[in-house]
């Protein structure tokens, strides 16, 4: 072998990741999509919420994806919806990462009674039907915020949408951290016994320093892999909530609410196929590439495969 | 014998867990803003509202309401639905549950029947085009939500080709499209879990020993690796079955099937307190019992693991 130099673990991981073509292409697709939907508003004068008289018109050169039942341009709306869906997925997953890692690491590191109480709590939450939990959580948060913000006149106009979105993030994140907590706890339990943790203890490091400086960085690989799996799961959950009408509120749109809107127009006589096909293909391709990406990341970061 | 005492211990441990879960669900729906009578003819006079609240003990403190609830549960009464007030929650569950269970069991069968062979083939041909196409198929199944798949199936098989009925529940033909729309997603998950489990199993030392002994591929795959390889799937099937047996909102809603999945969502949206708690109770007991069964099965399949 000509290349004899030693590679760092992250270089090795990048090598393994590059070998997985599907994951690489998925990452490129997502990056391109992201750039496009972020830059699109600067180049187009079409407002996704502008109404027109052109109801349910099929795709044309003027409206690439056709228009919906209010005459709104579906191309702009689909891009806008993709942005919201990705945003909800990413932030929701970060919320679940934050809660899950802290909860799991604390339980695993503290051990004993604290560990069993904390993990029993996770068990209990696992047993609640998540749909009941998320509906109760979102409406409770919203009720609280309405009481709180009404005095500031904040719960009106654009900021109301933002606040609503914030609750969606929190609600979806709050039902998705349980598995993350279990995985992290398992990792921490075994890391805790490692010689390097003993060594830093001997050197006089406090529990917080050990946890954040030595243990959590070692959990990062596993956490990132699970995070990548959580993003598509949350996007799917959000689309379900939007389908029920408790997700993103109109006139804002997510891919889920666009599909629900299109599906609502189906009848045996005619189908406005464009109103379902385009949002659906975006949702499915985004979910697929996120999953491929997660698979690639797992193969690359999984220490079991590291040679 | 040791195993039996463990099982009995676990069963006793379920009781406090169920109490905590039901109390959590009980208080969660009551804390959420809005009430079960918000959509009644408005404006109801304050007296009527007071009477309604008193009728269902809603004017009492939370812990007292919970005690009333426990008292009812102890003789199998989950209370009257606050939305469908001529029906008790127990009646509604008794009516819908068998349908949801049938739908769920059939979908579970479909998920295993499609998913296990797919994951198995992908694992034993890891890295080949068979593996890639199986993985792609499984992932696509996970990425197409039920609310897209179900209308698509209806359009193709009911409206275009007129093979299966559009909706409703009754004859075996009615079951085909709902079972497919519900089962395909889980078949994808099952396939991925089976593939992962089998790959891990095939890498373990005892497989190398088996190969060194000169055992046939058939015996290695089916007798030695499979038993270990389905363990991840086994631990997933507890929550999976609990989900499937309590019905699916989307499939029951689209195909107009009178199961309990629709109630699970609608009751939370309507703040039908008694209904939410009743259904949460059914779900959690089902999940806990299934997980217990899974753990017992686990310890039989993998002798290295002791029942805790």
HADDOCK unambig.tbl for C-alpha pairs under 7 A between the chains (distance, minus, plus):
assign (segid A and resid 124 and name CA) (segid B and resid 17 and name CA) 7.00 0.50 0.50
assign (segid A and resid 124 and name CA) (segid B and resid 21 and name CA) 5.86 0.50 0.50
assign (segid A and resid 127 and name CA) (segid B and resid 284 and name CA) 4.85 0.50 0.50
assign (segid A and resid 127 and name CA) (segid B and resid 287 and name CA) 6.67 0.50 0.50
assign (segid A and resid 128 and name CA) (segid B and resid 21 and name CA) 6.93 0.50 0.50
assign (segid A and resid 128 and name CA) (segid B and resid 280 and name CA) 6.23 0.50 0.50
assign (segid A and resid 128 and name CA) (segid B and resid 284 and name CA) 6.33 0.50 0.50
assign (segid A and resid 129 and name CA) (segid B and resid 280 and name CA) 6.21 0.50 0.50
assign (segid A and resid 129 and name CA) (segid B and resid 283 and name CA) 6.89 0.50 0.50
assign (segid A and resid 131 and name CA) (segid B and resid 265 and name CA) 6.81 0.50 0.50
assign (segid A and resid 132 and name CA) (segid B and resid 265 and name CA) 6.92 0.50 0.50
assign (segid A and resid 132 and name CA) (segid B and resid 268 and name CA) 5.75 0.50 0.50
assign (segid A and resid 135 and name CA) (segid B and resid 268 and name CA) 6.72 0.50 0.50
assign (segid A and resid 136 and name CA) (segid B and resid 28 and name CA) 6.50 0.50 0.50
assign (segid A and resid 136 and name CA) (segid B and resid 29 and name CA) 5.96 0.50 0.50
assign (segid A and resid 136 and name CA) (segid B and resid 32 and name CA) 5.50 0.50 0.50
assign (segid A and resid 139 and name CA) (segid B and resid 32 and name CA) 6.09 0.50 0.50
assign (segid A and resid 139 and name CA) (segid B and resid 33 and name CA) 6.59 0.50 0.50
assign (segid A and resid 140 and name CA) (segid B and resid 32 and name CA) 4.52 0.50 0.50
assign (segid A and resid 140 and name CA) (segid B and resid 33 and name CA) 5.76 0.50 0.50
assign (segid A and resid 143 and name CA) (segid B and resid 33 and name CA) 5.88 0.50 0.50
assign (segid A and resid 284 and name CA) (segid B and resid 143 and name CA) 5.56 0.50 0.50
assign (segid A and resid 284 and name CA) (segid B and resid 144 and name CA) 6.06 0.50 0.50
assign (segid A and resid 287 and name CA) (segid B and resid 143 and name CA) 5.68 0.50 0.50
assign (segid A and resid 288 and name CA) (segid B and resid 139 and name CA) 6.68 0.50 0.50
assign (segid A and resid 288 and name CA) (segid B and resid 140 and name CA) 6.71 0.50 0.50
assign (segid A and resid 288 and name CA) (segid B and resid 143 and name CA) 6.03 0.50 0.50
